[in-house]
């Protein structure tokens, strides 16, 4: 197979294992491209892409823009704060207005779960979900798995623990789908208030004790506590959270094996992980960022190849 | 479907040696030249040429790379079959080097056109030459001609020239299909 089974990237849930394999193989090629002295290919010179971010983002937006530019696509970007959304325009109207400027693909981040799915049913363009509320963040999960594959050879059979704010995390859900699809075993670990009630129905187990979780795993994906999504207090204090669920160098060194530390960013240094862990040899956090560009190039390239002339 | 043999194993072998000798005429010890096989099928020819230069003419330290042109092709989204990429492996810069592109068949010239763009990602070569085993001379879409050719073939558009290599296909031969 050398074509994706989908026309949009709305979530990992809608992909097949073969799609993920194809995205990774294509990303391998693009990773080589972005390490050349001249890092650009002309493939998408007749494609226009709109990046529509209704929520704040630094690295995802930059990463998408860079990926699109490396592929020679024409790119327009907008943030909700500066747009007519503030004036009361609906999502479909906003996007259709952009599409009438002959845009072929829309990359969207939105606070509402299902926003990308909704858009894909109502507008005539290829949609890439760059995060929809607490639902999915497929490109992040793909780059996380790609980074595991790069560091450990393969994803199948690996034990991955996702630590922290699972309840509000789209990264967690997409990662669970992606890792399981590739044959990895997944545990989640965090304060009980931040673990969704029915998480076990996804086939993951819950480990409330961080040390036990770390001793079990090959990879620990440390999530950020999403204060902006918390309407009530889910734990007594940040200090207590850091003591219970933060990873520091002493804890890491006391384990009987060397595990890989990941973080989707942005890091709250001293909360989820300390600085010496974030900057240690075991951390692949900056590799994740580099791989993010290659993965997004692969996703955009493969989706663009399905857009009819 | 009829298969007509254009070149036998012996003829391919003679041709490879001739092409290697022609390269030596122009590139001496290859100190300022690099060979680049065009993915996917040009890589076999490139490795063979390098092997002959090293083993039969004792020219060592020849730099050989493989260039994939998938992302530089001009038929993206125009082809019914999805394009499949191959690995690019060029561990050197081509800045001010004499580059020799090596491919098995020169047909429309569009692959070489894409390769000329793609190679610029690795620097600005002082000159670029083209070596092909088979030159389908009346099929060109672009003003591109080889500097070294094994055999010129006149074939109609619907016919296909297939170059077989022993390491991949079990024998060295060229067929018209």
Interface residues (C-beta under 8 A of the other chain):
Chain A: X2 X3 X25 X26 X28 X29 X32 X33 X36 X37 X38 X39 X40 X41 X42 X43 X44 X46 X71 X301 X304 X305 X307 X308 X309
Chain B: X68 X70 X71 X72 X73 X76 X77 X78 X82 X83 X84 X85 X86 X87 X88 X93 X117 X118 X120 X121 X122 X123
